[in-house]
Amino acid sequence: MVGAAHLVPLAEVDENKVTPGVLGFIVFAVMALAVWGLMKSMSKQMRKVDFEESAPAEAETPGEGASPAKG
């Protein structure tokens, strides 16, 4: 296994170059999973919403209990 030590420097590493590395990947993956979970939850909540307007029971006139707008 003496020859295996010569295979390590195949990829030269620049000490002045900054890369995100494993920690950056983990943070990105966690954020992506959080966004995916929030989107799934939002679509579930939006399916529960009834978007149809209900027709008013009676048209109210100002004399029947509703106060007229002042202005």
N, CA, C and O atoms as a Tripos MOL2 file, in Angstrom:
@<TRIPOS>MOLECULE
protein
  284   283    71     0     0
PROTEIN
NO_CHARGES

@<TRIPOS>ATOM
      1 N           0.7970   -1.1980    0.0000 N.3       1 MET1
      2 CA          0.0000    0.0000    0.0000 C.3       1 MET1
      3 C           0.8410    1.2650    0.0000 C.2       1 MET1
      4 O           0.3330    2.3470    0.2960 O.2       1 MET1
      5 N           2.0620    1.1490   -0.3120 N.am      2 VAL2
      6 CA          2.9210    2.3250   -0.3600 C.3       2 VAL2
      7 C           2.5400    3.1890   -1.5450 C.2       2 VAL2
      8 O           2.6590    4.4120   -1.4640 O.2       2 VAL2
      9 N           2.0860    2.6000   -2.6470 N.am      3 GLY3
     10 CA          1.7150    3.3420   -3.8470 C.3       3 GLY3
     11 C           0.4430    4.1480   -3.6780 C.2       3 GLY3
     12 O           0.2180    5.0860   -4.4420 O.2       3 GLY3
     13 N          -0.4120    3.8150   -2.6930 N.am      4 ALA4
     14 CA         -1.6740    4.5300   -2.4920 C.3       4 ALA4
     15 C          -1.4370    5.9500   -1.9910 C.2       4 ALA4
     16 O          -2.2790    6.8210   -2.2060 O.2       4 ALA4
     17 N          -0.3270    6.2000   -1.3390 N.am      5 ALA5
     18 CA         -0.0350    7.5400   -0.8250 C.3       5 ALA5
     19 C           0.2130    8.5190   -1.9660 C.2       5 ALA5
     20 O           0.0500    9.7250   -1.7800 O.2       5 ALA5
     21 N           0.6000    8.0340   -3.1330 N.am      6 HIS6
     22 CA          0.8590    8.9060   -4.2660 C.3       6 HIS6
     23 C          -0.4410    9.3210   -4.9840 C.2       6 HIS6
     24 O          -0.4170   10.2510   -5.7910 O.2       6 HIS6
     25 N          -1.5610    8.6550   -4.7080 N.am      7 LEU7
     26 CA         -2.8270    8.9740   -5.3490 C.3       7 LEU7
     27 C          -3.5470   10.1510   -4.6820 C.2       7 LEU7
     28 O          -4.4330   10.7540   -5.2880 O.2       7 LEU7
     29 N          -3.1820   10.4750   -3.4640 N.am      8 VAL8
     30 CA         -3.8670   11.5300   -2.7190 C.3       8 VAL8
     31 C          -3.7360   12.9010   -3.3840 C.2       8 VAL8
     32 O          -4.7390   13.6110   -3.4520 O.2       8 VAL8
     33 N          -2.5690   13.3210   -3.8790 N.am      9 PRO9
     34 CA         -2.4760   14.6740   -4.4340 C.3       9 PRO9
     35 C          -3.0100   14.8080   -5.8630 C.2       9 PRO9
     36 O          -2.5880   15.7170   -6.5770 O.2       9 PRO9
     37 N          -3.9200   13.9400   -6.3030 N.am     10 LEU10
     38 CA         -4.4790   14.0640   -7.6400 C.3      10 LEU10
     39 C          -5.2860   15.3540   -7.7880 C.2      10 LEU10
     40 O          -5.2270   16.0010   -8.8340 O.2      10 LEU10
     41 N          -6.0320   15.7290   -6.7640 N.am     11 ALA11
     42 CA         -6.8010   16.9660   -6.7980 C.3      11 ALA11
     43 C          -6.0470   18.0010   -5.9720 C.2      11 ALA11
     44 O          -5.9440   17.8930   -4.7500 O.2      11 ALA11
     45 N          -5.5310   18.9910   -6.6560 N.am     12 GLU12
     46 CA         -4.8010   20.0170   -5.9300 C.3      12 GLU12
     47 C          -5.7800   20.9210   -5.2050 C.2      12 GLU12
     48 O          -6.7980   21.3270   -5.7650 O.2      12 GLU12
     49 N          -5.4660   21.2330   -3.9570 N.am     13 VAL13
     50 CA         -6.3340   22.0500   -3.1270 C.3      13 VAL13
     51 C          -5.6870   23.4210   -2.9740 C.2      13 VAL13
     52 O          -4.5530   23.5470   -2.5100 O.2      13 VAL13
     53 N          -6.4310   24.4370   -3.3750 N.am     14 ASP14
     54 CA         -5.9630   25.8070   -3.2150 C.3      14 ASP14
     55 C          -6.3670   26.2840   -1.8250 C.2      14 ASP14
     56 O          -7.5590   26.3680   -1.5310 O.2      14 ASP14
     57 N          -5.4150   26.5950   -0.9770 N.am     15 GLU15
     58 CA         -5.6920   27.0040    0.4000 C.3      15 GLU15
     59 C          -6.3960   28.3570    0.4630 C.2      15 GLU15
     60 O          -7.0300   28.6600    1.4730 O.2      15 GLU15
     61 N          -6.3060   29.1800   -0.5810 N.am     16 ASN16
     62 CA         -6.9230   30.4980   -0.5810 C.3      16 ASN16
     63 C          -8.3500   30.4880   -1.1350 C.2      16 ASN16
     64 O          -9.0290   31.5150   -1.1150 O.2      16 ASN16
     65 N          -8.8020   29.3450   -1.6230 N.am     17 LYS17
     66 CA        -10.1380   29.2490   -2.2000 C.3      17 LYS17
     67 C         -11.1360   28.8080   -1.1250 C.2      17 LYS17
     68 O         -10.9040   27.8390   -0.4020 O.2      17 LYS17
     69 N         -12.2420   29.5370   -1.0380 N.am     18 VAL18
     70 CA        -13.2600   29.2230   -0.0460 C.3      18 VAL18
     71 C         -14.4090   28.5070   -0.7500 C.2      18 VAL18
     72 O         -14.9140   28.9870   -1.7650 O.2      18 VAL18
     73 N         -14.8170   27.3770   -0.2180 N.am     19 THR19
     74 CA        -15.9310   26.6090   -0.7700 C.3      19 THR19
     75 C         -16.9490   26.3460    0.3420 C.2      19 THR19
     76 O         -16.5860   26.3440    1.5190 O.2      19 THR19
     77 N         -18.2120   26.1260   -0.0130 N.am     20 PRO20
     78 CA        -19.2200   25.8900    1.0130 C.3      20 PRO20
     79 C         -19.0240   24.5690    1.7530 C.2      20 PRO20
     80 O         -19.3290   24.4780    2.9420 O.2      20 PRO20
     81 N         -18.5370   23.5810    1.0890 N.am     21 GLY21
     82 CA        -18.2500   22.3120    1.7410 C.3      21 GLY21
     83 C         -19.4920   21.5510    2.1550 C.2      21 GLY21
     84 O         -20.5940   21.8170    1.6760 O.2      21 GLY21
     85 N         -19.2930   20.6030    3.0500 N.am     22 VAL22
     86 CA        -20.3570   19.7190    3.5010 C.3      22 VAL22
     87 C         -21.3830   20.4960    4.3320 C.2      22 VAL22
     88 O         -22.5860   20.2680    4.2060 O.2      22 VAL22
     89 N         -20.9110   21.4030    5.1730 N.am     23 LEU23
     90 CA        -21.8310   22.1750    6.0050 C.3      23 LEU23
     91 C         -22.7690   23.0230    5.1500 C.2      23 LEU23
     92 O         -23.9580   23.1260    5.4540 O.2      23 LEU23
     93 N         -22.2560   23.6210    4.1000 N.am     24 GLY24
     94 CA        -23.0970   24.4040    3.1970 C.3      24 GLY24
     95 C         -24.1390   23.5450    2.5180 C.2      24 GLY24
     96 O         -25.2830   23.9680    2.3550 O.2      24 GLY24
     97 N         -23.7560   22.3370    2.1190 N.am     25 PHE25
     98 CA        -24.7140   21.4230    1.4960 C.3      25 PHE25
     99 C         -25.7980   21.0190    2.4790 C.2      25 PHE25
    100 O         -26.9740   20.9700    2.1200 O.2      25 PHE25
    101 N         -25.4140   20.7300    3.7170 N.am     26 ILE26
    102 CA        -26.3880   20.3210    4.7290 C.3      26 ILE26
    103 C         -27.3750   21.4500    5.0090 C.2      26 ILE26
    104 O         -28.5790   21.2120    5.1030 O.2      26 ILE26
    105 N         -26.8720   22.6760    5.1430 N.am     27 VAL27
    106 CA        -27.7590   23.8170    5.3930 C.3      27 VAL27
    107 C         -28.7110   24.0120    4.2260 C.2      27 VAL27
    108 O         -29.9030   24.2360    4.4360 O.2      27 VAL27
    109 N         -28.2100   23.9310    3.0040 N.am     28 PHE28
    110 CA        -29.0550   24.0830    1.8210 C.3      28 PHE28
    111 C         -30.1060   22.9770    1.7580 C.2      28 PHE28
    112 O         -31.2640   23.2450    1.4380 O.2      28 PHE28
    113 N         -29.7210   21.7520    2.0570 N.am     29 ALA29
    114 CA        -30.6590   20.6300    2.0140 C.3      29 ALA29
    115 C         -31.7530   20.7940    3.0620 C.2      29 ALA29
    116 O         -32.9190   20.5110    2.7860 O.2      29 ALA29
    117 N         -31.3910   21.2480    4.2650 N.am     30 VAL30
    118 CA        -32.3870   21.4540    5.3190 C.3      30 VAL30
    119 C         -33.3560   22.5630    4.9230 C.2      30 VAL30
    120 O         -34.5610   22.4470    5.1440 O.2      30 VAL30
    121 N         -32.8290   23.6370    4.3370 N.am     31 MET31
    122 CA        -33.7010   24.7280    3.8940 C.3      31 MET31
    123 C         -34.6320   24.2630    2.7790 C.2      31 MET31
    124 O         -35.8060   24.6320    2.7640 O.2      31 MET31
    125 N         -34.1300   23.4680    1.8560 N.am     32 ALA32
    126 CA        -34.9600   22.9490    0.7670 C.3      32 ALA32
    127 C         -36.0680   22.0540    1.3150 C.2      32 ALA32
    128 O         -37.2070   22.1310    0.8550 O.2      32 ALA32
    129 N         -35.7490   21.2110    2.2860 N.am     33 LEU33
    130 CA        -36.7700   20.3530    2.8940 C.3      33 LEU33
    131 C         -37.8070   21.1790    3.6470 C.2      33 LEU33
    132 O         -38.9930   20.8480    3.6310 O.2      33 LEU33
    133 N         -37.3730   22.2470    4.3040 N.am     34 ALA34
    134 CA        -38.3130   23.1090    5.0250 C.3      34 ALA34
    135 C         -39.2640   23.7980    4.0560 C.2      34 ALA34
    136 O         -40.4630   23.8780    4.3220 O.2      34 ALA34
    137 N         -38.7480   24.2950    2.9380 N.am     35 VAL35
    138 CA        -39.6010   24.9510    1.9400 C.3      35 VAL35
    139 C         -40.5720   23.9460    1.3380 C.2      35 VAL35
    140 O         -41.7430   24.2650    1.1310 O.2      35 VAL35
    141 N         -40.1040   22.7440    1.0570 N.am     36 TRP36
    142 CA        -40.9720   21.7060    0.5100 C.3      36 TRP36
    143 C         -42.0930   21.3820    1.5020 C.2      36 TRP36
    144 O         -43.2490   21.2500    1.1000 O.2      36 TRP36
    145 N         -41.7690   21.2550    2.7760 N.am     37 GLY37
    146 CA        -42.7810   20.9640    3.7960 C.3      37 GLY37
    147 C         -43.7790   22.0910    3.9390 C.2      37 GLY37
    148 O         -44.9760   21.8430    4.0900 O.2      37 GLY37
    149 N         -43.3030   23.3370    3.8950 N.am     38 LEU38
    150 CA        -44.2080   24.4780    3.9850 C.3      38 LEU38
    151 C         -45.1340   24.5530    2.7730 C.2      38 LEU38
    152 O         -46.3170   24.8620    2.9170 O.2      38 LEU38
    153 N         -44.6110   24.2760    1.5930 N.am     39 MET39
    154 CA        -45.4500   24.2990    0.3940 C.3      39 MET39
    155 C         -46.5120   23.1970    0.4440 C.2      39 MET39
    156 O         -47.6580   23.4130    0.0510 O.2      39 MET39
    157 N         -46.1270   22.0340    0.9220 N.am     40 LYS40
    158 CA        -47.0830   20.9330    1.0350 C.3      40 LYS40
    159 C         -48.1800   21.2760    2.0380 C.2      40 LYS40
    160 O         -49.3550   21.0010    1.7950 O.2      40 LYS40
    161 N         -47.7980   21.8730    3.1600 N.am     41 SER41
    162 CA        -48.7680   22.2770    4.1710 C.3      41 SER41
    163 C         -49.6800   23.3700    3.6370 C.2      41 SER41
    164 O         -50.8850   23.3490    3.8890 O.2      41 SER41
    165 N         -49.1150   24.3300    2.9000 N.am     42 MET42
    166 CA        -49.9210   25.4180    2.3610 C.3      42 MET42
    167 C         -50.9370   24.8930    1.3510 C.2      42 MET42
    168 O         -52.0900   25.3240    1.3580 O.2      42 MET42
    169 N         -50.5280   23.9770    0.4900 N.am     43 SER43
    170 CA        -51.4770   23.4390   -0.4900 C.3      43 SER43
    171 C         -52.5870   22.6530    0.2070 C.2      43 SER43
    172 O         -53.7330   22.6580   -0.2430 O.2      43 SER43
    173 N         -52.2470   21.9850    1.2950 N.am     44 LYS44
    174 CA        -53.2570   21.2510    2.0690 C.3      44 LYS44
    175 C         -54.2610   22.2260    2.6830 C.2      44 LYS44
    176 O         -55.4640   21.9630    2.6780 O.2      44 LYS44
    177 N         -53.7740   23.3470    3.2100 N.am     45 GLN45
    178 CA        -54.6590   24.3380    3.8050 C.3      45 GLN45
    179 C         -55.5000   25.0420    2.7420 C.2      45 GLN45
    180 O         -56.6650   25.3570    2.9820 O.2      45 GLN45
    181 N         -54.9200   25.2870    1.5800 N.am     46 MET46
    182 CA        -55.6490   25.9760    0.5200 C.3      46 MET46
    183 C         -56.7750   25.1140   -0.0400 C.2      46 MET46
    184 O         -57.7840   25.6430   -0.5080 O.2      46 MET46
    185 N         -56.6130   23.7900    0.0030 N.am     47 ARG47
    186 CA        -57.6800   22.9070   -0.4540 C.3      47 ARG47
    187 C         -58.9030   22.9960    0.4480 C.2      47 ARG47
    188 O         -60.0190   22.7320    0.0010 O.2      47 ARG47
    189 N         -58.7050   23.3680    1.7250 N.am     48 LYS48
    190 CA        -59.8100   23.4700    2.6690 C.3      48 LYS48
    191 C         -60.6300   24.7420    2.4780 C.2      48 LYS48
    192 O         -61.7730   24.8140    2.9310 O.2      48 LYS48
    193 N         -60.0600   25.7420    1.8140 N.am     49 VAL49
    194 CA        -60.7090   27.0420    1.6840 C.3      49 VAL49
    195 C         -61.8160   26.9680    0.6370 C.2      49 VAL49
    196 O         -61.6270   26.4260   -0.4530 O.2      49 VAL49
    197 N         -62.9850   27.5300    0.9920 N.am     50 ASP50
    198 CA        -64.1060   27.6090    0.0620 C.3      50 ASP50
    199 C         -64.0630   28.9900   -0.5840 C.2      50 ASP50
    200 O         -64.3010   29.9940    0.0870 O.2      50 ASP50
    201 N         -63.7610   29.0470   -1.8810 N.am     51 PHE51
    202 CA        -63.5940   30.3210   -2.5630 C.3      51 PHE51
    203 C         -64.8920   30.9000   -3.1050 C.2      51 PHE51
    204 O         -64.9060   32.0460   -3.5540 O.2      51 PHE51
    205 N         -65.9710   30.1460   -3.0750 N.am     52 GLU52
    206 CA        -67.2350   30.6380   -3.6170 C.3      52 GLU52
    207 C         -67.8770   31.5970   -2.6360 C.2      52 GLU52
    208 O         -67.9630   31.3200   -1.4390 O.2      52 GLU52
    209 N         -68.3350   32.7450   -3.1620 N.am     53 GLU53
    210 CA        -69.0330   33.7080   -2.3260 C.3      53 GLU53
    211 C         -70.4440   33.2200   -2.0840 C.2      53 GLU53
    212 O         -71.1270   32.7640   -3.0010 O.2      53 GLU53
    213 N         -70.8690   33.3210   -0.8390 N.am     54 SER54
    214 CA        -72.2500   32.9480   -0.5590 C.3      54 SER54
    215 C         -73.1450   34.1390   -0.8900 C.2      54 SER54
    216 O         -72.7830   35.2910   -0.6500 O.2      54 SER54
    217 N         -74.2970   33.8450   -1.4330 N.am     55 ALA55
    218 CA        -75.2410   34.9080   -1.8010 C.3      55 ALA55
    219 C         -75.7970   35.5220   -0.5220 C.2      55 ALA55
    220 O         -76.0790   34.8050    0.4380 O.2      55 ALA55
    221 N         -75.9570   36.8500   -0.5010 N.am     56 PRO56
    222 CA        -76.5290   37.4760    0.7040 C.3      56 PRO56
    223 C         -77.9640   37.0140    0.9130 C.2      56 PRO56
    224 O         -78.7170   36.8740   -0.0500 O.2      56 PRO56
    225 N         -78.3500   36.7760    2.1660 N.am     57 ALA57
    226 CA        -79.6910   36.2860    2.4770 C.3      57 ALA57
    227 C         -80.7400   37.3050    2.1000 C.2      57 ALA57
    228 O         -81.7200   36.9650    1.4360 O.2      57 ALA57
    229 N         -80.5560   38.5560    2.5110 N.am     58 GLU58
    230 CA        -81.4830   39.6290    2.1730 C.3      58 GLU58
    231 C         -80.6820   40.8870    1.9230 C.2      58 GLU58
    232 O         -79.6450   41.1130    2.5470 O.2      58 GLU58
    233 N         -81.1580   41.6880    1.0240 N.am     59 ALA59
    234 CA        -80.5200   42.9810    0.7910 C.3      59 ALA59
    235 C         -80.9730   43.9140    1.8950 C.2      59 ALA59
    236 O         -82.1650   44.1860    2.0390 O.2      59 ALA59
    237 N         -80.0220   44.4040    2.6750 N.am     60 GLU60
    238 CA        -80.3800   45.2750    3.7900 C.3      60 GLU60
    239 C         -80.5790   46.7010    3.2960 C.2      60 GLU60
    240 O         -79.8280   47.2000    2.4570 O.2      60 GLU60
    241 N         -81.5840   47.3260    3.8230 N.am     61 THR61
    242 CA        -81.7900   48.7420    3.5550 C.3      61 THR61
    243 C         -81.3420   49.5150    4.7820 C.2      61 THR61
    244 O         -81.3520   48.9610    5.8810 O.2      61 THR61
    245 N         -80.9500   50.7760    4.6380 N.am     62 PRO62
    246 CA        -80.4600   51.5330    5.7900 C.3      62 PRO62
    247 C         -81.4570   51.6310    6.9410 C.2      62 PRO62
    248 O         -81.0320   51.7970    8.0850 O.2      62 PRO62
    249 N         -82.7490   51.5370    6.6950 N.am     63 GLY63
    250 CA        -83.7250   51.6540    7.7600 C.3      63 GLY63
    251 C         -83.9350   50.3750    8.5570 C.2      63 GLY63
    252 O         -84.5900   50.4060    9.5980 O.2      63 GLY63
    253 N         -83.4010   49.2640    8.0990 N.am     64 GLU64
    254 CA        -83.6840   47.9710    8.7370 C.3      64 GLU64
    255 C         -82.5640   47.5130    9.6670 C.2      64 GLU64
    256 O         -82.3300   46.3090    9.7720 O.2      64 GLU64
    257 N         -81.8980   48.3780   10.3110 N.am     65 GLY65
    258 CA        -80.9010   47.9610   11.2900 C.3      65 GLY65
    259 C         -79.4870   48.3290   10.9220 C.2      65 GLY65
    260 O         -78.6500   48.5060   11.8080 O.2      65 GLY65
    261 N         -79.2020   48.4480    9.6750 N.am     66 ALA66
    262 CA        -77.8530   48.8280    9.2650 C.3      66 ALA66
    263 C         -77.7440   50.3340    9.3350 C.2      66 ALA66
    264 O         -78.6130   51.0510    8.8390 O.2      66 ALA66
    265 N         -76.6960   50.8040    9.9390 N.am     67 SER67
    266 CA        -76.5400   52.2640   10.0490 C.3      67 SER67
    267 C         -75.9860   52.8040    8.7430 C.2      67 SER67
    268 O         -75.0970   52.1940    8.1490 O.2      67 SER67
    269 N         -76.5030   53.9470    8.2850 N.am     68 PRO68
    270 CA        -75.9930   54.5270    7.0410 C.3      68 PRO68
    271 C         -74.5680   55.0480    7.2270 C.2      68 PRO68
    272 O         -74.1580   55.4320    8.3220 O.2      68 PRO68
    273 N         -73.8520   55.0450    6.1450 N.am     69 ALA69
    274 CA        -72.4600   55.5190    6.2030 C.3      69 ALA69
    275 C         -72.4550   57.0350    6.3700 C.2      69 ALA69
    276 O         -73.1870   57.7610    5.6970 O.2      69 ALA69
    277 N         -71.6090   57.4830    7.2880 N.am     70 LYS70
    278 CA        -71.4980   58.9190    7.5100 C.3      70 LYS70
    279 C         -70.3750   59.4470    6.6490 C.2      70 LYS70
    280 O         -69.3450   58.7930    6.4870 O.2      70 LYS70
    281 N         -70.5660   60.5970    6.1140 N.am     71 GLY71
    282 CA        -69.4490   61.0900    5.3670 C.3      71 GLY71
    283 C         -69.7900   62.1820    4.5330 C.2      71 GLY71
    284 O         -68.9310   62.7130    3.8290 O.2      71 GLY71
@<TRIPOS>BOND
     1     1     2 1
     2     2     3 1
     3     3     4 2
     4     3     5 am
     5     5     6 1
     6     6     7 1
     7     7     8 2
     8     7     9 am
     9     9    10 1
    10    10    11 1
    11    11    12 2
    12    11    13 am
    13    13    14 1
    14    14    15 1
    15    15    16 2
    16    15    17 am
    17    17    18 1
    18    18    19 1
    19    19    20 2
    20    19    21 am
    21    21    22 1
    22    22    23 1
    23    23    24 2
    24    23    25 am
    25    25    26 1
    26    26    27 1
    27    27    28 2
    28    27    29 am
    29    29    30 1
    30    30    31 1
    31    31    32 2
    32    31    33 am
    33    33    34 1
    34    34    35 1
    35    35    36 2
    36    35    37 am
    37    37    38 1
    38    38    39 1
    39    39    40 2
    40    39    41 am
    41    41    42 1
    42    42    43 1
    43    43    44 2
    44    43    45 am
    45    45    46 1
    46    46    47 1
    47    47    48 2
    48    47    49 am
    49    49    50 1
    50    50    51 1
    51    51    52 2
    52    51    53 am
    53    53    54 1
    54    54    55 1
    55    55    56 2
    56    55    57 am
    57    57    58 1
    58    58    59 1
    59    59    60 2
    60    59    61 am
    61    61    62 1
    62    62    63 1
    63    63    64 2
    64    63    65 am
    65    65    66 1
    66    66    67 1
    67    67    68 2
    68    67    69 am
    69    69    70 1
    70    70    71 1
    71    71    72 2
    72    71    73 am
    73    73    74 1
    74    74    75 1
    75    75    76 2
    76    75    77 am
    77    77    78 1
    78    78    79 1
    79    79    80 2
    80    79    81 am
    81    81    82 1
    82    82    83 1
    83    83    84 2
    84    83    85 am
    85    85    86 1
    86    86    87 1
    87    87    88 2
    88    87    89 am
    89    89    90 1
    90    90    91 1
    91    91    92 2
    92    91    93 am
    93    93    94 1
    94    94    95 1
    95    95    96 2
    96    95    97 am
    97    97    98 1
    98    98    99 1
    99    99   100 2
   100    99   101 am
   101   101   102 1
   102   102   103 1
   103   103   104 2
   104   103   105 am
   105   105   106 1
   106   106   107 1
   107   107   108 2
   108   107   109 am
   109   109   110 1
   110   110   111 1
   111   111   112 2
   112   111   113 am
   113   113   114 1
   114   114   115 1
   115   115   116 2
   116   115   117 am
   117   117   118 1
   118   118   119 1
   119   119   120 2
   120   119   121 am
   121   121   122 1
   122   122   123 1
   123   123   124 2
   124   123   125 am
   125   125   126 1
   126   126   127 1
   127   127   128 2
   128   127   129 am
   129   129   130 1
   130   130   131 1
   131   131   132 2
   132   131   133 am
   133   133   134 1
   134   134   135 1
   135   135   136 2
   136   135   137 am
   137   137   138 1
   138   138   139 1
   139   139   140 2
   140   139   141 am
   141   141   142 1
   142   142   143 1
   143   143   144 2
   144   143   145 am
   145   145   146 1
   146   146   147 1
   147   147   148 2
   148   147   149 am
   149   149   150 1
   150   150   151 1
   151   151   152 2
   152   151   153 am
   153   153   154 1
   154   154   155 1
   155   155   156 2
   156   155   157 am
   157   157   158 1
   158   158   159 1
   159   159   160 2
   160   159   161 am
   161   161   162 1
   162   162   163 1
   163   163   164 2
   164   163   165 am
   165   165   166 1
   166   166   167 1
   167   167   168 2
   168   167   169 am
   169   169   170 1
   170   170   171 1
   171   171   172 2
   172   171   173 am
   173   173   174 1
   174   174   175 1
   175   175   176 2
   176   175   177 am
   177   177   178 1
   178   178   179 1
   179   179   180 2
   180   179   181 am
   181   181   182 1
   182   182   183 1
   183   183   184 2
   184   183   185 am
   185   185   186 1
   186   186   187 1
   187   187   188 2
   188   187   189 am
   189   189   190 1
   190   190   191 1
   191   191   192 2
   192   191   193 am
   193   193   194 1
   194   194   195 1
   195   195   196 2
   196   195   197 am
   197   197   198 1
   198   198   199 1
   199   199   200 2
   200   199   201 am
   201   201   202 1
   202   202   203 1
   203   203   204 2
   204   203   205 am
   205   205   206 1
   206   206   207 1
   207   207   208 2
   208   207   209 am
   209   209   210 1
   210   210   211 1
   211   211   212 2
   212   211   213 am
   213   213   214 1
   214   214   215 1
   215   215   216 2
   216   215   217 am
   217   217   218 1
   218   218   219 1
   219   219   220 2
   220   219   221 am
   221   221   222 1
   222   222   223 1
   223   223   224 2
   224   223   225 am
   225   225   226 1
   226   226   227 1
   227   227   228 2
   228   227   229 am
   229   229   230 1
   230   230   231 1
   231   231   232 2
   232   231   233 am
   233   233   234 1
   234   234   235 1
   235   235   236 2
   236   235   237 am
   237   237   238 1
   238   238   239 1
   239   239   240 2
   240   239   241 am
   241   241   242 1
   242   242   243 1
   243   243   244 2
   244   243   245 am
   245   245   246 1
   246   246   247 1
   247   247   248 2
   248   247   249 am
   249   249   250 1
   250   250   251 1
   251   251   252 2
   252   251   253 am
   253   253   254 1
   254   254   255 1
   255   255   256 2
   256   255   257 am
   257   257   258 1
   258   258   259 1
   259   259   260 2
   260   259   261 am
   261   261   262 1
   262   262   263 1
   263   263   264 2
   264   263   265 am
   265   265   266 1
   266   266   267 1
   267   267   268 2
   268   267   269 am
   269   269   270 1
   270   270   271 1
   271   271   272 2
   272   271   273 am
   273   273   274 1
   274   274   275 1
   275   275   276 2
   276   275   277 am
   277   277   278 1
   278   278   279 1
   279   279   280 2
   280   279   281 am
   281   281   282 1
   282   282   283 1
   283   283   284 2
@<TRIPOS>SUBSTRUCTURE
     1 MET1         2 RESIDUE 1 A MET
     2 VAL2         6 RESIDUE 1 A VAL
     3 GLY3        10 RESIDUE 1 A GLY
     4 ALA4        14 RESIDUE 1 A ALA
     5 ALA5        18 RESIDUE 1 A ALA
     6 HIS6        22 RESIDUE 1 A HIS
     7 LEU7        26 RESIDUE 1 A LEU
     8 VAL8        30 RESIDUE 1 A VAL
     9 PRO9        34 RESIDUE 1 A PRO
    10 LEU10       38 RESIDUE 1 A LEU
    11 ALA11       42 RESIDUE 1 A ALA
    12 GLU12       46 RESIDUE 1 A GLU
    13 VAL13       50 RESIDUE 1 A VAL
    14 ASP14       54 RESIDUE 1 A ASP
    15 GLU15       58 RESIDUE 1 A GLU
    16 ASN16       62 RESIDUE 1 A ASN
    17 LYS17       66 RESIDUE 1 A LYS
    18 VAL18       70 RESIDUE 1 A VAL
    19 THR19       74 RESIDUE 1 A THR
    20 PRO20       78 RESIDUE 1 A PRO
    21 GLY21       82 RESIDUE 1 A GLY
    22 VAL22       86 RESIDUE 1 A VAL
    23 LEU23       90 RESIDUE 1 A LEU
    24 GLY24       94 RESIDUE 1 A GLY
    25 PHE25       98 RESIDUE 1 A PHE
    26 ILE26      102 RESIDUE 1 A ILE
    27 VAL27      106 RESIDUE 1 A VAL
    28 PHE28      110 RESIDUE 1 A PHE
    29 ALA29      114 RESIDUE 1 A ALA
    30 VAL30      118 RESIDUE 1 A VAL
    31 MET31      122 RESIDUE 1 A MET
    32 ALA32      126 RESIDUE 1 A ALA
    33 LEU33      130 RESIDUE 1 A LEU
    34 ALA34      134 RESIDUE 1 A ALA
    35 VAL35      138 RESIDUE 1 A VAL
    36 TRP36      142 RESIDUE 1 A TRP
    37 GLY37      146 RESIDUE 1 A GLY
    38 LEU38      150 RESIDUE 1 A LEU
    39 MET39      154 RESIDUE 1 A MET
    40 LYS40      158 RESIDUE 1 A LYS
    41 SER41      162 RESIDUE 1 A SER
    42 MET42      166 RESIDUE 1 A MET
    43 SER43      170 RESIDUE 1 A SER
    44 LYS44      174 RESIDUE 1 A LYS
    45 GLN45      178 RESIDUE 1 A GLN
    46 MET46      182 RESIDUE 1 A MET
    47 ARG47      186 RESIDUE 1 A ARG
    48 LYS48      190 RESIDUE 1 A LYS
    49 VAL49      194 RESIDUE 1 A VAL
    50 ASP50      198 RESIDUE 1 A ASP
    51 PHE51      202 RESIDUE 1 A PHE
    52 GLU52      206 RESIDUE 1 A GLU
    53 GLU53      210 RESIDUE 1 A GLU
    54 SER54      214 RESIDUE 1 A SER
    55 ALA55      218 RESIDUE 1 A ALA
    56 PRO56      222 RESIDUE 1 A PRO
    57 ALA57      226 RESIDUE 1 A ALA
    58 GLU58      230 RESIDUE 1 A GLU
    59 ALA59      234 RESIDUE 1 A ALA
    60 GLU60      238 RESIDUE 1 A GLU
    61 THR61      242 RESIDUE 1 A THR
    62 PRO62      246 RESIDUE 1 A PRO
    63 GLY63      250 RESIDUE 1 A GLY
    64 GLU64      254 RESIDUE 1 A GLU
    65 GLY65      258 RESIDUE 1 A GLY
    66 ALA66      262 RESIDUE 1 A ALA
    67 SER67      266 RESIDUE 1 A SER
    68 PRO68      270 RESIDUE 1 A PRO
    69 ALA69      274 RESIDUE 1 A ALA
    70 LYS70      278 RESIDUE 1 A LYS
    71 GLY71      282 RESIDUE 1 A GLY
